[in-house]
Amino acid sequence: MMSKVINFKDKFTKFTEHWSPRVIAQMNDYQFKLAKVEGEFVWHKHNDTDEVFIVIEGLLHIEFRDGTVTLESGEMFVIPKGVEHKPFAKSECKIMLIEPQGVVNTGTTDSELTAQNDVWI
C-alpha cells in the first residue's frame, strides 16, 4: 500500500482565502476538507447530509436558531442534515470538514461566500 502522510500545517500554508474549503483526502464518497475561517458566514443548511466540523486551531462558534455552540482546538461537532446554522470566528480559525463529495459550502443558500467545489491541495 502506497499512501502519503498528510500534514495539516503544510496544507494550511497552501492557501490564504477564508471560507473556501480545500480537499486534502477522500475516503469512499467522503472528503476531508481544510478551511480557514474568520468573520461571519451565512445562514445555510444541507438537506441531504450531516456535516462535521473539527477545530484544528482557534475558536469556532456555530450559531443555531435556538443557541450557539463554541468549539475549541481539538473539538468537533456534528450538525444533522437539514439543521440551519451559521459558523463564525472572531479571529482566524483553522478547521476540518468531513462531508460527502459534492457538498457546497453554503448548502441551499446562494451567497458571495459560495466556494468552488472539489479544489484539492
N, C-alpha and C positions, 0 to 999 in steps of 0.2 A: 504494500500500500504506500503510495507516494502522496502524502499530504503536507501542506505547508503550515507552519505555526503562524497565526495571525496576531500581530502585536497592535493593541488598541492605540497606544501612544503614537506609534508610527503612522497608523491610518489617520488619526486626527490631524496630523501635520499636512495631509494631502488636500485639505480643503479649508476654506475660511467662511463660507456662507452659513447663515443661520437659517434654521427651519428647512434645510434641504438634505434629507436623509441620503446616505451613501451605502450601497450594499457592499458588505465585506465577505459574506459567505452565504451559501444556500444549503439547506438540508431538506430533502424531498421537495415539497412545494413551499417551504417556509424560508424567508430571507431574514438574515441578521443585518440590521442597518445601524450605522452610527450617524448621529446628528449633533450639531452644536446649536443650542437654543438660547435665545435671550430676548427679553421683552414679552409682548403679548402675542399669542397665536389667535386663531379664530375658533368660534364655537363650531363643532362638527361632530359627526358620528360615522361609524362604519356599520352598515346594516347587516353585512354578511360575515363578519369575523370579529373575534376578540382582538384586543391589542395589548401588547406587553411593553411597559416602559421600565428600563433598568437604568439607574443613575450611576454613571461611571465616576463623574467628578462634578461637584457643585450641589445646588439645591434646586429642585423642580417642584412646582406647585401645579396641581391639576384641579381645576375648578369644575364642579358639577352644579346642576341647578339647585341642589339641596345641601351643598357644602363643598369643602376643599380638602384635598389630600396633599400632604407635603412629603416629598421623598428626598432623602439624603444620599450621599455616596454609599454604594453597596446595597441599596434597597431597590425593590421592584414592586410594581403594581399591575394587576391585570384589569383592563377595562372590558366589561362584557359587551358583546355586539349590540348595536342599537342604542347604547347609552351616550347621550350628548355630553361633551366635555370640551374644556379649553385649557391647554397647558400654558404656563407662563413661568419665566425665570427673571428675577430682578437683576442678576448678573449672569454672564455666560455659564452655561451648564452643558456638560457632555453626557449624552445618553445613548443607549442602545435600544432599538425597537426590534421586536420579533413579530413578524406578521406574514401572511401568505403573499407569494409573489403577485404583483399587480395591484396591491393596495395603494391607493392615492393618499398622500399625507393629510389632505383636507377632507377626506371622505366624500360625503354628498354635498359639501359646500364649495361653490366656486369662489376663488379668492386669488388675490395677487400673491399670496403665500403658497399657492399650489405649486409643488415642485415637480420637476421632471422625474419620471419613474424609472426604475431599473438602472440607475447610474452606479457603476461599480468602481471601486478604488482598490 
